[in-house]
Amino acid sequence: GLDVLINNAGITHRSLADKTDIAVFRKVMAVDWQAPVEMAVACLPLLKRSGGGIINIGSMLSIFGSSYGAAYAASKGGIVQLTKSQAVAWAPDNIQVNAILPGWINTDMTRQARIDVDGLHDRIQGRTPADRWGDPEDLAGVAVFLSAAASNFVTGTAIPVDGGFSVNI
């Protein structure tokens, strides 16, 4: 069997929504949304044997719009709906499906965004109550919880890990 599948695919392309090339849009959707669908379906027989679970990695853009990243936001919004649909479909097989929605985490992708977008670092840090950008390690606790027996009755959730960014206006 397979205990946990973590779908962590993600690429982005920064362009205004009305200037997004459709081929680029399709590529982002193929990596960020379609690949997790295909992985889950391919692993389903193994998950059924073990009663394992799936953790889909969304983004804060799963819940916010983005004028400069429509393809990424659409793909990650789709991850939340995929998570809910898979959770409902596969709960009878004892498979829990949940999503983690990282906020502004220090990654290669966000480091490039800080180079490309003037003032982004200060704007993000200023809105984040934790007063810092996240580190990849900040996602570990939620991932461990969702992978453990302690979360056996948790399914269909999307948990932001963003230092309070999504609840601060």
N, C-alpha and C positions, 0 to 999 in steps of 0.2 A: 504494500500500500504506500501511499504518500501522505505524510502528516500535514504539511502546509505548502501550498503554492503561493508564492508572492509574485504578483504581476507588477513589475516596476519599470515598465517601458516608458520612455519619454524623450521626445525631441520637440523642438519648437522652431518657429520661424516668426520673426518680428516684422510685421508690416500692418499698415492700417487695414481694417476689415474690407474696405472697398478696393484695396490695391493687392489683395492676396491672390496670387496665381493659383488657379484651380489644381494644377499638378502638385504644387507644394502643399495645398490643403489636403489633397488625397494622401500624400506621403505621411503627413503628420497624423492623420486619422488612421492610416494603416499601422503605424508603429504604436501610437498611444492608445488606440481603442480596439482596432481589429485584432492585433496580436494578443492582447489579454483575453479576448473572446475565444480565439483559437486555442490558446494554451489551456484555458479552463475546460473546454470541451474535450481536448486531447487527454487531459489528466483526470477527467471525471471518473472513469472506471477505477483508477487507483485510489482516488479520494473516497469512492463508495466502499471500497474494501476496508479502508482504515478509519472511516468516519472523520476524515481530515477536514481541513478548511482552506479557504482562499482569502488572501489579503490583497486587495487591489489598491494600488497607489494612485490616488487622484492628485489633487492640487487645491490650493485655495481658489484657483480659478475654476474649480468645480462649482463654486457657489457665487463667484463674482464674474462680471463681464470684463472684457478687455478689448479696447479699441485697437490695440496694437498686436494682439495675439489671438485672433478669432478662432483659428484652427486649433490651437492648443486648448483654449478655453472650451470649445465645443467638444473636443475629444475627452477632456477631463471631466466635463459635466456629464458626458455619456458614461464615464466610469461609475459615477454615483448611481445612475439609473440601472446600469448593468449589474452592479452590486446588489441593488434591491431586488431586481428580477431573478438573479441567480439564487439569492437567499431564499426567496419564496419558493422557487422551483425545487431546490435541493435540500431544504430543511427536512422533509420526510426521510431523506437518506442520511440524516445526521451530519450534514455538511454545513458548516457555518461560513457565510461569505460576508466580509466586512471591508471597509475602505479606510485608509488613512489619508488625510488631506494635509500634506505638508504646507506650511506657510513659506516665508522667505528663508530658505535654508542655504547655507554656504555650500554651493556646488559649482561645478564648471559652468553650468547653464546660467546660474544667477550671477556669477562673477562676470560673465560676458555681458549680461544685461546691465550691470553697474557701469561697465565701460561704454556701452551703447547709449544709455539713457542718462543724460545729465541730471544730477541731483537725486537719483533713485535711492542711493544708499541712505541719505539723510531723511528723505521722505518716509521710507519704510521704517527705519529705526524710530523716527518720531511718532509714528502711529502705533508701534508695537509696545504694549504696556510692559513687556519684559525688558524693553530698552536694549534689545540686541537682535542680531540676525541669529537664526537657529543653526545648529550644527547637525550633521547627519546622525550623530549619536543620540540626539534628542528624540528621534523616532523609535529608538530601540525599545523603550518601556512599553509603548502601546503595541508594538509588534509582538513582544514577548507575551503580553497579556492576551492578545487575540490568538496567539498560538497555543495557549495553555488551556488546561481543563477548566480553569477559573472562568473562562468566557464561553463555556459550552452552551449557554442559553442566550448568547449575544449573537444576533445575525441581522444583516441588512443595515447596519449602522455605517455612518461616515463620520469619522472622528478627526476634527481639525487639530493639528499640532503646529501651532503658529504663534506662541507667546502672547496670545490674546488679540492678535491683529483682527480676526474676523468678528470680534464682539465689540471692538472699539470704533466709535464714530468720529 
